[in-house]
Amino acid sequence: MLNGLWLSFFVVAAVAGLSRWLLGDDPAVFAAMVESLFAMAKLSVEVMILLFGTLTLWLGLLRIAEKAGLVDALARLLGPLFARLMPEVPRGHPALGLITMNFAANGLGLDNAATPIGLKAMRALQELNPSSTTASNAQILFLVLNASSLTLLPVSIFMYRVQQGAPDPTLVFLPILLATSASTLVGLLSVALMQRLRLWDPVVLAYLIPGALLLGGFMTLLAGMSAMALASLSSLLGNLTLFGVILLFLVLGALKKVAVYETFVEGAKEGFDVAKSLLPYLVAMLCAIGVLRASGALEFGLDGIRWLVEWAGWDTRFVEALPTALVKPFSGSAARAMLIETMQTQGVDSFPALVAATVQGSTETTFYVLAVYFGSVGIQRARHAVGCALLAELAGVLAAIAVCYWFFG
Protein backbone atom coordinates (compact mmCIF):
# COMPACT_ATOMS: atom_id res chain seq x y z
CA MET A 1 0.00 0.00 0.00
CA LEU A 2 2.74 2.46 1.01
CA ASN A 3 4.84 1.44 -2.00
CA GLY A 4 2.05 2.42 -4.37
CA LEU A 5 1.27 5.65 -2.49
CA TRP A 6 4.92 6.78 -2.46
CA LEU A 7 5.51 5.87 -6.11
CA SER A 8 2.31 7.64 -7.16
CA PHE A 9 3.58 10.91 -5.65
CA PHE A 10 6.60 10.86 -7.99
CA VAL A 11 4.64 9.67 -11.04
CA VAL A 12 1.99 12.38 -10.61
CA ALA A 13 4.73 14.98 -10.03
CA ALA A 14 6.50 13.87 -13.23
CA VAL A 15 3.30 14.16 -15.29
CA ALA A 16 2.54 17.58 -13.80
CA GLY A 17 6.11 18.77 -14.44
CA LEU A 18 6.03 17.64 -18.06
CA SER A 19 2.66 19.36 -18.55
CA ARG A 20 4.00 22.65 -17.17
CA TRP A 21 7.06 22.36 -19.42
CA LEU A 22 5.37 21.31 -22.66
CA LEU A 23 2.02 23.07 -22.28
CA GLY A 24 2.88 25.94 -19.98
CA ASP A 25 6.36 26.72 -21.33
CA ASP A 26 7.87 26.51 -17.82
CA PRO A 27 11.17 24.58 -18.02
CA ALA A 28 12.17 25.93 -14.57
CA VAL A 29 9.73 23.49 -12.96
CA PHE A 30 12.31 20.69 -13.01
CA ALA A 31 14.89 22.85 -11.25
CA ALA A 32 12.28 23.62 -8.60
CA MET A 33 11.51 19.91 -8.17
CA VAL A 34 15.18 18.98 -7.74
CA GLU A 35 15.75 21.87 -5.34
CA SER A 36 12.75 20.70 -3.33
CA LEU A 37 14.25 17.20 -3.02
CA PHE A 38 17.37 18.51 -1.31
CA ALA A 39 15.48 21.07 0.78
CA MET A 40 13.13 18.41 2.13
CA ALA A 41 15.99 16.00 2.86
CA LYS A 42 17.62 18.75 4.94
CA LEU A 43 14.32 19.53 6.68
CA SER A 44 13.89 15.84 7.57
CA VAL A 45 17.14 15.86 9.53
CA GLU A 46 16.18 19.09 11.31
CA VAL A 47 12.82 17.61 12.34
CA MET A 48 14.48 14.38 13.48
CA ILE A 49 16.81 16.20 15.88
CA LEU A 50 13.84 17.45 17.89
CA LEU A 51 11.99 14.15 17.46
CA PHE A 52 14.92 12.30 19.03
CA GLY A 53 14.65 14.48 22.11
CA THR A 54 10.86 14.30 22.34
CA LEU A 55 10.58 10.51 22.13
CA THR A 56 13.55 10.00 24.41
CA LEU A 57 12.05 12.34 27.03
CA TRP A 58 8.56 10.87 27.05
CA LEU A 59 9.48 7.20 26.92
CA GLY A 60 11.83 7.84 29.83
CA LEU A 61 8.99 9.43 31.81
CA LEU A 62 6.58 6.66 30.79
CA ARG A 63 9.00 4.05 32.17
CA ILE A 64 9.00 5.90 35.52
CA ALA A 65 5.19 5.87 35.54
CA GLU A 66 5.21 2.15 34.75
CA LYS A 67 7.64 1.26 37.56
CA ALA A 68 5.78 3.52 39.99
CA GLY A 69 2.68 1.37 39.45
CA LEU A 70 0.67 4.08 37.68
CA VAL A 71 -0.03 1.87 34.65
CA ASP A 72 -1.13 -1.05 36.86
CA ALA A 73 -3.34 1.27 38.87
CA LEU A 74 -4.90 2.56 35.68
CA ALA A 75 -5.49 -1.02 34.50
CA ARG A 76 -7.24 -1.85 37.79
CA LEU A 77 -9.30 1.33 37.53
CA LEU A 78 -10.42 0.42 34.02
CA GLY A 79 -10.83 -3.28 34.82
CA PRO A 80 -14.63 -3.18 35.42
CA LEU A 81 -15.10 -1.22 32.16
CA PHE A 82 -12.94 -3.65 30.17
CA ALA A 83 -14.94 -6.54 31.66
CA ARG A 84 -18.10 -5.14 30.02
CA LEU A 85 -16.57 -3.96 26.75
CA MET A 86 -14.33 -7.03 26.28
CA PRO A 87 -16.23 -9.81 28.11
CA GLU A 88 -14.11 -12.56 26.49
CA VAL A 89 -10.92 -11.23 28.13
CA PRO A 90 -10.51 -12.64 31.69
CA ARG A 91 -9.84 -10.19 34.50
CA GLY A 92 -6.15 -9.86 35.25
CA HIS A 93 -5.12 -11.11 31.81
CA PRO A 94 -1.80 -9.58 30.60
CA ALA A 95 -3.59 -8.15 27.55
CA LEU A 96 -5.42 -5.62 29.76
CA GLY A 97 -2.18 -4.16 31.13
CA LEU A 98 -0.71 -3.93 27.63
CA ILE A 99 -3.89 -2.28 26.32
CA THR A 100 -3.70 0.26 29.14
CA MET A 101 -0.04 1.03 28.37
CA ASN A 102 -0.89 1.39 24.70
CA PHE A 103 -3.71 3.82 25.51
CA ALA A 104 -1.37 5.75 27.84
CA ALA A 105 1.27 6.11 25.10
CA ASN A 106 -1.40 7.15 22.59
CA GLY A 107 -2.85 9.60 25.12
CA LEU A 108 0.56 11.27 25.36
CA GLY A 109 0.70 11.50 21.57
CA LEU A 110 3.56 8.97 21.33
CA ASP A 111 2.14 7.03 18.39
CA ASN A 112 5.54 5.59 17.44
CA ALA A 113 6.05 4.27 20.97
CA ALA A 114 2.45 3.04 21.24
CA THR A 115 2.76 0.74 18.23
CA PRO A 116 5.20 -1.83 19.73
CA ILE A 117 3.08 -2.01 22.90
CA GLY A 118 -0.08 -2.33 20.80
CA LEU A 119 1.39 -5.24 18.84
CA LYS A 120 2.13 -7.05 22.09
CA ALA A 121 -1.46 -6.41 23.22
CA MET A 122 -2.83 -7.74 19.92
CA ARG A 123 -0.76 -10.92 20.28
CA ALA A 124 -2.04 -11.36 23.84
CA LEU A 125 -5.63 -10.98 22.61
CA GLN A 126 -4.94 -13.49 19.83
CA GLU A 127 -4.15 -16.10 22.49
CA LEU A 128 -7.80 -15.83 23.54
CA ASN A 129 -9.15 -15.82 19.98
CA PRO A 130 -10.77 -19.13 18.96
CA SER A 131 -10.04 -18.36 15.29
CA SER A 132 -6.57 -17.98 13.80
CA THR A 133 -7.75 -15.88 10.85
CA THR A 134 -10.87 -13.96 11.96
CA ALA A 135 -10.68 -10.94 14.26
CA SER A 136 -12.35 -11.33 17.66
CA ASN A 137 -14.66 -8.72 19.14
CA ALA A 138 -12.00 -7.64 21.65
CA GLN A 139 -9.40 -7.24 18.91
CA ILE A 140 -11.77 -5.14 16.81
CA LEU A 141 -12.67 -2.84 19.71
CA PHE A 142 -8.99 -2.42 20.62
CA LEU A 143 -8.07 -1.66 17.01
CA VAL A 144 -10.92 0.80 16.41
CA LEU A 145 -10.13 2.71 19.61
CA ASN A 146 -6.51 2.89 18.42
CA ALA A 147 -7.67 4.08 15.01
CA SER A 148 -9.83 6.76 16.64
CA SER A 149 -6.67 8.44 18.01
CA LEU A 150 -6.91 8.49 21.81
CA THR A 151 -4.78 11.63 22.08
CA LEU A 152 -5.09 13.65 25.28
CA LEU A 153 -1.69 15.35 25.23
CA PRO A 154 -0.38 15.60 21.64
CA VAL A 155 3.31 16.23 22.43
CA SER A 156 4.40 15.21 18.92
CA ILE A 157 2.22 17.94 17.39
CA PHE A 158 3.64 20.45 19.87
CA MET A 159 7.13 19.33 18.85
CA TYR A 160 6.47 19.88 15.13
CA ARG A 161 5.09 23.34 15.89
CA VAL A 162 8.17 24.18 17.96
CA GLN A 163 10.45 23.03 15.14
CA GLN A 164 8.61 25.28 12.68
CA GLY A 165 8.96 28.31 14.95
CA ALA A 166 5.52 28.53 16.57
CA PRO A 167 5.64 31.07 19.44
CA ASP A 168 2.98 29.05 21.30
CA PRO A 169 3.21 25.34 20.40
CA THR A 170 0.29 24.29 22.67
CA LEU A 171 -2.22 26.56 20.91
CA VAL A 172 -3.97 23.52 19.37
CA PHE A 173 -4.33 21.61 22.66
CA LEU A 174 -8.07 22.15 23.19
CA PRO A 175 -9.07 21.77 19.50
CA ILE A 176 -7.28 18.41 19.35
CA LEU A 177 -8.83 17.31 22.66
CA LEU A 178 -12.36 18.09 21.41
CA ALA A 179 -11.84 16.59 17.94
CA THR A 180 -10.27 13.38 19.24
CA SER A 181 -13.14 13.03 21.74
CA ALA A 182 -15.54 13.08 18.80
CA SER A 183 -13.60 10.45 16.83
CA THR A 184 -13.22 8.16 19.85
CA LEU A 185 -16.90 8.47 20.77
CA VAL A 186 -17.99 7.63 17.20
CA GLY A 187 -15.56 4.69 17.12
CA LEU A 188 -16.87 3.30 20.42
CA LEU A 189 -20.54 3.76 19.49
CA SER A 190 -20.11 2.14 16.06
CA VAL A 191 -18.38 -0.94 17.54
CA ALA A 192 -20.94 -1.14 20.34
CA LEU A 193 -23.73 -1.13 17.75
CA MET A 194 -22.09 -3.87 15.68
CA GLN A 195 -21.20 -6.05 18.69
CA ARG A 196 -24.40 -5.29 20.62
CA LEU A 197 -22.42 -4.12 23.63
CA ARG A 198 -24.61 -2.98 26.49
CA LEU A 199 -23.44 0.60 26.90
CA TRP A 200 -26.41 1.23 29.18
CA ASP A 201 -24.92 -1.23 31.70
CA PRO A 202 -24.67 0.61 35.09
CA VAL A 203 -20.92 0.02 35.28
CA VAL A 204 -20.30 1.31 31.76
CA LEU A 205 -22.52 4.33 32.40
CA ALA A 206 -20.60 5.02 35.62
CA TYR A 207 -17.51 5.52 33.46
CA LEU A 208 -19.08 7.24 30.45
CA ILE A 209 -21.61 9.63 32.02
CA PRO A 210 -19.13 11.60 34.20
CA GLY A 211 -16.81 11.97 31.20
CA ALA A 212 -19.67 13.07 28.96
CA LEU A 213 -20.96 15.56 31.56
CA LEU A 214 -17.48 16.94 32.11
CA LEU A 215 -16.92 17.36 28.37
CA GLY A 216 -20.38 18.85 27.86
CA GLY A 217 -19.95 21.30 30.71
CA PHE A 218 -16.51 22.24 29.42
CA MET A 219 -17.88 22.91 25.92
CA THR A 220 -20.71 24.99 27.42
CA LEU A 221 -18.10 27.08 29.22
CA LEU A 222 -16.08 27.48 26.03
CA ALA A 223 -19.15 28.46 24.00
CA GLY A 224 -19.34 31.83 25.74
CA MET A 225 -15.71 32.76 25.09
CA SER A 226 -14.23 34.79 22.24
CA ALA A 227 -11.77 33.30 19.75
CA MET A 228 -8.89 35.15 21.43
CA ALA A 229 -9.91 33.88 24.87
CA LEU A 230 -10.26 30.33 23.54
CA ALA A 231 -6.76 30.41 22.07
CA SER A 232 -5.35 31.81 25.31
CA LEU A 233 -7.12 29.15 27.41
CA SER A 234 -5.92 26.37 25.09
CA SER A 235 -2.34 27.58 25.51
CA LEU A 236 -2.62 27.82 29.31
CA LEU A 237 -4.26 24.41 29.78
CA GLY A 238 -1.86 22.79 27.33
CA ASN A 239 1.21 23.99 29.16
CA LEU A 240 -0.23 23.29 32.63
CA THR A 241 -1.26 19.77 31.63
CA LEU A 242 2.08 19.04 30.00
CA PHE A 243 4.12 20.10 33.02
CA GLY A 244 1.60 18.59 35.45
CA VAL A 245 1.92 15.14 33.87
CA ILE A 246 5.72 15.31 34.07
CA LEU A 247 5.58 16.37 37.72
CA LEU A 248 3.04 13.63 38.54
CA PHE A 249 5.27 10.92 37.06
CA LEU A 250 8.37 12.15 38.91
CA VAL A 251 6.73 12.73 42.31
CA LEU A 252 4.86 9.42 42.21
CA GLY A 253 8.06 7.64 41.22
CA ALA A 254 9.94 9.21 44.12
CA LEU A 255 7.18 8.31 46.59
CA LYS A 256 7.27 4.70 45.35
CA LYS A 257 11.05 4.61 45.91
CA VAL A 258 11.76 4.32 42.18
CA ALA A 259 15.29 5.30 41.14
CA VAL A 260 13.85 7.99 38.88
CA TYR A 261 17.07 9.00 37.14
CA GLU A 262 18.20 5.46 36.30
CA THR A 263 14.68 4.47 35.29
CA PHE A 264 14.36 7.54 33.07
CA VAL A 265 17.62 6.70 31.31
CA GLU A 266 16.47 3.10 30.82
CA GLY A 267 13.26 4.21 29.13
CA ALA A 268 15.02 6.99 27.23
CA LYS A 269 17.32 4.45 25.57
CA GLU A 270 14.23 2.78 24.13
CA GLY A 271 13.00 6.15 22.89
CA PHE A 272 16.32 6.72 21.13
CA ASP A 273 16.04 3.33 19.41
CA VAL A 274 12.47 4.08 18.27
CA ALA A 275 13.37 7.55 16.98
CA LYS A 276 16.43 6.59 14.95
CA SER A 277 14.40 4.15 12.85
CA LEU A 278 12.05 6.93 11.69
CA LEU A 279 14.48 9.06 9.66
CA PRO A 280 14.35 6.99 6.42
CA TYR A 281 10.54 7.13 6.40
CA LEU A 282 10.50 10.86 7.08
CA VAL A 283 13.04 11.57 4.31
CA ALA A 284 11.11 9.39 1.84
CA MET A 285 7.75 11.03 2.45
CA LEU A 286 8.91 14.64 2.83
CA CYS A 287 10.91 14.46 -0.40
CA ALA A 288 8.00 12.89 -2.31
CA ILE A 289 5.56 15.54 -1.07
CA GLY A 290 8.05 18.33 -1.73
CA VAL A 291 8.37 17.21 -5.36
CA LEU A 292 4.58 16.93 -5.62
CA ARG A 293 4.17 20.50 -4.39
CA ALA A 294 7.01 21.89 -6.58
CA SER A 295 5.52 20.26 -9.69
CA GLY A 296 2.23 22.06 -9.18
CA ALA A 297 0.24 18.81 -8.96
CA LEU A 298 -0.79 19.29 -5.35
CA GLU A 299 -1.99 22.83 -5.96
CA PHE A 300 -3.90 21.70 -9.06
CA GLY A 301 -5.78 19.09 -7.03
CA LEU A 302 -6.52 21.58 -4.25
CA ASP A 303 -7.79 24.09 -6.82
CA GLY A 304 -10.38 21.55 -7.92
CA ILE A 305 -11.56 20.94 -4.36
CA ARG A 306 -11.52 24.69 -3.68
CA TRP A 307 -13.75 25.29 -6.71
CA LEU A 308 -16.28 22.75 -5.41
CA VAL A 309 -16.25 24.32 -1.95
CA GLU A 310 -16.77 27.79 -3.40
CA TRP A 311 -19.58 26.45 -5.58
CA ALA A 312 -21.25 25.16 -2.41
CA GLY A 313 -20.90 28.62 -0.85
CA TRP A 314 -18.53 27.57 1.95
CA ASP A 315 -15.35 29.12 3.26
CA THR A 316 -12.30 27.65 1.49
CA ARG A 317 -9.52 28.24 4.03
CA PHE A 318 -9.62 24.66 5.31
CA VAL A 319 -8.88 23.24 1.83
CA GLU A 320 -5.12 23.74 2.23
CA ALA A 321 -5.23 21.38 5.23
CA LEU A 322 -6.96 18.57 3.33
CA PRO A 323 -3.75 16.86 2.07
CA THR A 324 -2.98 15.87 5.67
CA ALA A 325 -6.50 14.50 6.12
CA LEU A 326 -6.51 12.63 2.78
CA VAL A 327 -3.24 10.73 3.32
CA LYS A 328 -3.58 10.16 7.08
CA PRO A 329 -5.60 6.90 6.76
CA PHE A 330 -2.80 5.42 4.64
CA SER A 331 0.44 6.67 6.14
CA GLY A 332 1.41 8.48 9.33
CA SER A 333 4.75 9.53 7.86
CA ALA A 334 3.03 10.97 4.75
CA ALA A 335 0.53 12.88 6.90
CA ARG A 336 3.35 14.12 9.12
CA ALA A 337 5.19 15.31 6.04
CA MET A 338 2.05 17.00 4.70
CA LEU A 339 1.57 18.77 8.04
CA ILE A 340 5.15 20.05 8.09
CA GLU A 341 4.90 21.10 4.45
CA THR A 342 1.66 23.01 5.16
CA MET A 343 3.30 24.78 8.10
CA GLN A 344 6.21 25.77 5.88
CA THR A 345 4.19 27.02 2.90
CA GLN A 346 1.24 28.59 4.75
CA GLY A 347 2.85 29.66 8.04
CA VAL A 348 2.92 27.71 11.29
CA ASP A 349 0.04 29.69 12.86
CA SER A 350 -2.00 30.12 9.68
CA PHE A 351 -5.54 28.75 9.68
CA PRO A 352 -4.71 25.85 7.30
CA ALA A 353 -1.70 24.85 9.42
CA LEU A 354 -3.79 24.91 12.61
CA VAL A 355 -6.48 22.75 10.94
CA ALA A 356 -3.82 20.34 9.63
CA ALA A 357 -2.25 20.08 13.11
CA THR A 358 -5.66 19.38 14.65
CA VAL A 359 -6.46 16.74 12.02
CA GLN A 360 -3.06 15.12 12.58
CA GLY A 361 -3.67 15.00 16.33
CA SER A 362 -7.23 13.69 16.20
CA THR A 363 -7.05 11.01 13.50
CA GLU A 364 -5.03 7.85 12.95
CA THR A 365 -3.41 5.87 10.14
CA THR A 366 -6.40 3.56 9.79
CA PHE A 367 -5.21 1.27 6.98
CA TYR A 368 -1.68 1.12 8.40
CA VAL A 369 -3.00 0.17 11.84
CA LEU A 370 -5.27 -2.46 10.29
CA ALA A 371 -2.44 -3.94 8.23
CA VAL A 372 0.19 -3.95 10.97
CA TYR A 373 -1.93 -4.97 13.97
CA PHE A 374 -3.96 -7.68 12.24
CA GLY A 375 -1.06 -8.76 10.04
CA SER A 376 1.15 -9.34 13.10
CA VAL A 377 -1.20 -12.11 14.29
CA GLY A 378 -2.30 -13.48 10.92
CA ILE A 379 -5.83 -12.05 10.93
CA GLN A 380 -7.34 -12.12 7.43
CA ARG A 381 -11.02 -11.37 8.11
CA ALA A 382 -11.35 -7.95 9.74
CA ARG A 383 -15.19 -8.14 9.91
CA HIS A 384 -16.59 -4.72 10.85
CA ALA A 385 -13.24 -3.23 11.93
CA VAL A 386 -12.63 -1.33 8.68
CA GLY A 387 -16.03 0.37 8.53
CA CYS A 388 -16.01 1.40 12.20
CA ALA A 389 -12.42 2.68 12.00
CA LEU A 390 -13.11 4.76 8.88
CA LEU A 391 -16.25 6.20 10.47
CA ALA A 392 -14.18 7.31 13.46
CA GLU A 393 -11.60 8.78 11.07
CA LEU A 394 -14.24 10.80 9.23
CA ALA A 395 -15.68 12.06 12.51
CA GLY A 396 -12.22 13.21 13.60
CA VAL A 397 -11.59 15.16 10.37
CA LEU A 398 -15.00 16.87 10.36
CA ALA A 399 -14.73 17.69 14.07
CA ALA A 400 -11.21 19.10 13.58
CA ILE A 401 -12.40 21.46 10.83
CA ALA A 402 -15.46 22.57 12.83
CA VAL A 403 -13.53 23.11 16.07
CA CYS A 404 -10.81 25.15 14.30
CA TYR A 405 -13.45 27.46 12.81
CA TRP A 406 -14.83 27.82 16.34
CA PHE A 407 -11.44 28.56 17.93
CA PHE A 408 -9.55 30.36 15.17
CA GLY A 409 -12.13 31.31 12.56
C-alpha positions in Angstrom: 0.0 0.0 0.0 2.7 2.5 1.0 4.8 1.4 -2.0 2.1 2.4 -4.4 1.3 5.7 -2.5 4.9 6.8 -2.5 5.5 5.9 -6.1 2.3 7.6 -7.2 3.6 10.9 -5.7 6.6 10.9 -8.0 4.6 9.7 -11.0 2.0 12.4 -10.6 4.7 15.0 -10.0 6.5 13.9 -13.2 3.3 14.2 -15.3 2.5 17.6 -13.8 6.1 18.8 -14.4 6.0 17.6 -18.1 2.7 19.4 -18.5 4.0 22.6 -17.2 7.1 22.4 -19.4 5.4 21.3 -22.7 2.0 23.1 -22.3 2.9 25.9 -20.0 6.4 26.7 -21.3 7.9 26.5 -17.8 11.2 24.6 -18.0 12.2 25.9 -14.6 9.7 23.5 -13.0 12.3 20.7 -13.0 14.9 22.9 -11.3 12.3 23.6 -8.6 11.5 19.9 -8.2 15.2 19.0 -7.7 15.8 21.9 -5.3 12.7 20.7 -3.3 14.2 17.2 -3.0 17.4 18.5 -1.3 15.5 21.1 0.8 13.1 18.4 2.1 16.0 16.0 2.9 17.6 18.7 4.9 14.3 19.5 6.7 13.9 15.8 7.6 17.1 15.9 9.5 16.2 19.1 11.3 12.8 17.6 12.3 14.5 14.4 13.5 16.8 16.2 15.9 13.8 17.5 17.9 12.0 14.1 17.5 14.9 12.3 19.0 14.7 14.5 22.1 10.9 14.3 22.3 10.6 10.5 22.1 13.6 10.0 24.4 12.1 12.3 27.0 8.6 10.9 27.1 9.5 7.2 26.9 11.8 7.8 29.8 9.0 9.4 31.8 6.6 6.7 30.8 9.0 4.1 32.2 9.0 5.9 35.5 5.2 5.9 35.5 5.2 2.1 34.7 7.6 1.3 37.6 5.8 3.5 40.0 2.7 1.4 39.4 0.7 4.1 37.7 0.0 1.9 34.7 -1.1 -1.0 36.9 -3.3 1.3 38.9 -4.9 2.6 35.7 -5.5 -1.0 34.5 -7.2 -1.8 37.8 -9.3 1.3 37.5 -10.4 0.4 34.0 -10.8 -3.3 34.8 -14.6 -3.2 35.4 -15.1 -1.2 32.2 -12.9 -3.7 30.2 -14.9 -6.5 31.7 -18.1 -5.1 30.0 -16.6 -4.0 26.7 -14.3 -7.0 26.3 -16.2 -9.8 28.1 -14.1 -12.6 26.5 -10.9 -11.2 28.1 -10.5 -12.6 31.7 -9.8 -10.2 34.5 -6.1 -9.9 35.3 -5.1 -11.1 31.8 -1.8 -9.6 30.6 -3.6 -8.2 27.6 -5.4 -5.6 29.8 -2.2 -4.2 31.1 -0.7 -3.9 27.6 -3.9 -2.3 26.3 -3.7 0.3 29.1 0.0 1.0 28.4 -0.9 1.4 24.7 -3.7 3.8 25.5 -1.4 5.8 27.8 1.3 6.1 25.1 -1.4 7.2 22.6 -2.8 9.6 25.1 0.6 11.3 25.4 0.7 11.5 21.6 3.6 9.0 21.3 2.1 7.0 18.4 5.5 5.6 17.4 6.0 4.3 21.0 2.5 3.0 21.2 2.8 0.7 18.2 5.2 -1.8 19.7 3.1 -2.0 22.9 -0.1 -2.3 20.8 1.4 -5.2 18.8 2.1 -7.1 22.1 -1.5 -6.4 23.2 -2.8 -7.7 19.9 -0.8 -10.9 20.3 -2.0 -11.4 23.8 -5.6 -11.0 22.6 -4.9 -13.5 19.8 -4.2 -16.1 22.5 -7.8 -15.8 23.5 -9.1 -15.8 20.0 -10.8 -19.1 19.0 -10.0 -18.4 15.3 -6.6 -18.0 13.8 -7.8 -15.9 10.8 -10.9 -14.0 12.0 -10.7 -10.9 14.3 -12.3 -11.3 17.7 -14.7 -8.7 19.1 -12.0 -7.6 21.6 -9.4 -7.2 18.9 -11.8 -5.1 16.8 -12.7 -2.8 19.7 -9.0 -2.4 20.6 -8.1 -1.7 17.0 -10.9 0.8 16.4 -10.1 2.7 19.6 -6.5 2.9 18.4 -7.7 4.1 15.0 -9.8 6.8 16.6 -6.7 8.4 18.0 -6.9 8.5 21.8 -4.8 11.6 22.1 -5.1 13.6 25.3 -1.7 15.3 25.2 -0.4 15.6 21.6 3.3 16.2 22.4 4.4 15.2 18.9 2.2 17.9 17.4 3.6 20.4 19.9 7.1 19.3 18.9 6.5 19.9 15.1 5.1 23.3 15.9 8.2 24.2 18.0 10.4 23.0 15.1 8.6 25.3 12.7 9.0 28.3 15.0 5.5 28.5 16.6 5.6 31.1 19.4 3.0 29.0 21.3 3.2 25.3 20.4 0.3 24.3 22.7 -2.2 26.6 20.9 -4.0 23.5 19.4 -4.3 21.6 22.7 -8.1 22.1 23.2 -9.1 21.8 19.5 -7.3 18.4 19.3 -8.8 17.3 22.7 -12.4 18.1 21.4 -11.8 16.6 17.9 -10.3 13.4 19.2 -13.1 13.0 21.7 -15.5 13.1 18.8 -13.6 10.5 16.8 -13.2 8.2 19.9 -16.9 8.5 20.8 -18.0 7.6 17.2 -15.6 4.7 17.1 -16.9 3.3 20.4 -20.5 3.8 19.5 -20.1 2.1 16.1 -18.4 -0.9 17.5 -20.9 -1.1 20.3 -23.7 -1.1 17.7 -22.1 -3.9 15.7 -21.2 -6.1 18.7 -24.4 -5.3 20.6 -22.4 -4.1 23.6 -24.6 -3.0 26.5 -23.4 0.6 26.9 -26.4 1.2 29.2 -24.9 -1.2 31.7 -24.7 0.6 35.1 -20.9 0.0 35.3 -20.3 1.3 31.8 -22.5 4.3 32.4 -20.6 5.0 35.6 -17.5 5.5 33.5 -19.1 7.2 30.5 -21.6 9.6 32.0 -19.1 11.6 34.2 -16.8 12.0 31.2 -19.7 13.1 29.0 -21.0 15.6 31.6 -17.5 16.9 32.1 -16.9 17.4 28.4 -20.4 18.8 27.9 -19.9 21.3 30.7 -16.5 22.2 29.4 -17.9 22.9 25.9 -20.7 25.0 27.4 -18.1 27.1 29.2 -16.1 27.5 26.0 -19.2 28.5 24.0 -19.3 31.8 25.7 -15.7 32.8 25.1 -14.2 34.8 22.2 -11.8 33.3 19.8 -8.9 35.1 21.4 -9.9 33.9 24.9 -10.3 30.3 23.5 -6.8 30.4 22.1 -5.4 31.8 25.3 -7.1 29.2 27.4 -5.9 26.4 25.1 -2.3 27.6 25.5 -2.6 27.8 29.3 -4.3 24.4 29.8 -1.9 22.8 27.3 1.2 24.0 29.2 -0.2 23.3 32.6 -1.3 19.8 31.6 2.1 19.0 30.0 4.1 20.1 33.0 1.6 18.6 35.4 1.9 15.1 33.9 5.7 15.3 34.1 5.6 16.4 37.7 3.0 13.6 38.5 5.3 10.9 37.1 8.4 12.1 38.9 6.7 12.7 42.3 4.9 9.4 42.2 8.1 7.6 41.2 9.9 9.2 44.1 7.2 8.3 46.6 7.3 4.7 45.4 11.1 4.6 45.9 11.8 4.3 42.2 15.3 5.3 41.1 13.9 8.0 38.9 17.1 9.0 37.1 18.2 5.5 36.3 14.7 4.5 35.3 14.4 7.5 33.1 17.6 6.7 31.3 16.5 3.1 30.8 13.3 4.2 29.1 15.0 7.0 27.2 17.3 4.5 25.6 14.2 2.8 24.1 13.0 6.2 22.9 16.3 6.7 21.1 16.0 3.3 19.4 12.5 4.1 18.3 13.4 7.5 17.0 16.4 6.6 15.0 14.4 4.1 12.9 12.0 6.9 11.7 14.5 9.1 9.7 14.4 7.0 6.4 10.5 7.1 6.4 10.5 10.9 7.1 13.0 11.6 4.3 11.1 9.4 1.8 7.7 11.0 2.5 8.9 14.6 2.8 10.9 14.5 -0.4 8.0 12.9 -2.3 5.6 15.5 -1.1 8.0 18.3 -1.7 8.4 17.2 -5.4 4.6 16.9 -5.6 4.2 20.5 -4.4 7.0 21.9 -6.6 5.5 20.3 -9.7 2.2 22.1 -9.2 0.2 18.8 -9.0 -0.8 19.3 -5.3 -2.0 22.8 -6.0 -3.9 21.7 -9.1 -5.8 19.1 -7.0 -6.5 21.6 -4.3 -7.8 24.1 -6.8 -10.4 21.5 -7.9 -11.6 20.9 -4.4 -11.5 24.7 -3.7 -13.8 25.3 -6.7 -16.3 22.7 -5.4 -16.3 24.3 -1.9 -16.8 27.8 -3.4 -19.6 26.5 -5.6 -21.3 25.2 -2.4 -20.9 28.6 -0.9 -18.5 27.6 1.9 -15.3 29.1 3.3 -12.3 27.6 1.5 -9.5 28.2 4.0 -9.6 24.7 5.3 -8.9 23.2 1.8 -5.1 23.7 2.2 -5.2 21.4 5.2 -7.0 18.6 3.3 -3.7 16.9 2.1 -3.0 15.9 5.7 -6.5 14.5 6.1 -6.5 12.6 2.8 -3.2 10.7 3.3 -3.6 10.2 7.1 -5.6 6.9 6.8 -2.8 5.4 4.6 0.4 6.7 6.1 1.4 8.5 9.3 4.7 9.5 7.9 3.0 11.0 4.8 0.5 12.9 6.9 3.3 14.1 9.1 5.2 15.3 6.0 2.0 17.0 4.7 1.6 18.8 8.0 5.2 20.1 8.1 4.9 21.1 4.4 1.7 23.0 5.2 3.3 24.8 8.1 6.2 25.8 5.9 4.2 27.0 2.9 1.2 28.6 4.7 2.8 29.7 8.0 2.9 27.7 11.3 0.0 29.7 12.9 -2.0 30.1 9.7 -5.5 28.8 9.7 -4.7 25.8 7.3 -1.7 24.9 9.4 -3.8 24.9 12.6 -6.5 22.7 10.9 -3.8 20.3 9.6 -2.3 20.1 13.1 -5.7 19.4 14.7 -6.5 16.7 12.0 -3.1 15.1 12.6 -3.7 15.0 16.3 -7.2 13.7 16.2 -7.0 11.0 13.5 -5.0 7.8 12.9 -3.4 5.9 10.1 -6.4 3.6 9.8 -5.2 1.3 7.0 -1.7 1.1 8.4 -3.0 0.2 11.8 -5.3 -2.5 10.3 -2.4 -3.9 8.2 0.2 -3.9 11.0 -1.9 -5.0 14.0 -4.0 -7.7 12.2 -1.1 -8.8 10.0 1.1 -9.3 13.1 -1.2 -12.1 14.3 -2.3 -13.5 10.9 -5.8 -12.0 10.9 -7.3 -12.1 7.4 -11.0 -11.4 8.1 -11.4 -7.9 9.7 -15.2 -8.1 9.9 -16.6 -4.7 10.9 -13.2 -3.2 11.9 -12.6 -1.3 8.7 -16.0 0.4 8.5 -16.0 1.4 12.2 -12.4 2.7 12.0 -13.1 4.8 8.9 -16.2 6.2 10.5 -14.2 7.3 13.5 -11.6 8.8 11.1 -14.2 10.8 9.2 -15.7 12.1 12.5 -12.2 13.2 13.6 -11.6 15.2 10.4 -15.0 16.9 10.4 -14.7 17.7 14.1 -11.2 19.1 13.6 -12.4 21.5 10.8 -15.5 22.6 12.8 -13.5 23.1 16.1 -10.8 25.2 14.3 -13.4 27.5 12.8 -14.8 27.8 16.3 -11.4 28.6 17.9 -9.5 30.4 15.2 -12.1 31.3 12.6 
